[in-house]
Amino acid sequence: MMKTQGLELAYRYLNLRFNPFGEADLNQRRAMVICDDFISEHSMRTPNQVVQIIGKPGCGKTSCLLGLQAQFPEMEYMRCGEKRCPILNTSRQLLLDEFDLLTKRQRLWMLKTYQVKAVSTHTDFSHEYRRSGYVSISYYPEENITVELVQRLIEHRLEWARRGPGPLPVISRAHIEQSLRCHGNNLRSIENDLYEYIQRQETVG
């Protein structure tokens, strides 16, 4: 209890309600996502076309899908479990996270049974989309991770955790550049670095 009170007091000095770079649940991640038009509306509206968001762990694939859901709220986000094929009573178009956790048979069944508009995956399944009658386009989020993007993410997160009026902690461009050099395009590792940075701060500035 004392530790929790101490953290709350420390965050109060930083004008924050909590550390904005800690673990967030899915609804919190939805609230934090930056909705850029990184994938065109035409691509998302074209019949029998699926967007494949592909990359290594931590590069922001789930955030991309949540961003698409924010742009296209009529589409339904669904996370696939390991070898567990979600069975849905829906006619809505789907955004499938961790598509590569399904078996090949399950993936083909999902593609044939539902209107799949976007998936996140570590593996390229272009041949399976073609086999199921889809035209696929691939998006690689790690290619778009820049200092400017990380700065925007930081500002968005800090505002989300803001306690009240007044200044917020400042994370310098030099610190962001150093974090990118250390962690490459792994946003998850960069967030962990920023979490520790905020934990060490005692005052705004």
Buried (B, 14 or more C-beta within 10 A) or exposed (E): EEEEEEEEEBBEEBBBBBBBBBEBEEEEEBEBBBEEEBBEEEBBEBEEBBBBBBBEEBBBBBBBBBBBBBBBEEBBBBBBEEEEBBEEEEEEBBBBBBBBBBEEEBBBBBBEEBBBBBBBBBEEBBEBBEEBEBEBBBBBBBEBBEEEBBBEBBEBBBEBBBBEEEEBBEBEEEBBEEBBEEBBBBBEBBBBBBBEBBEEBEEEE
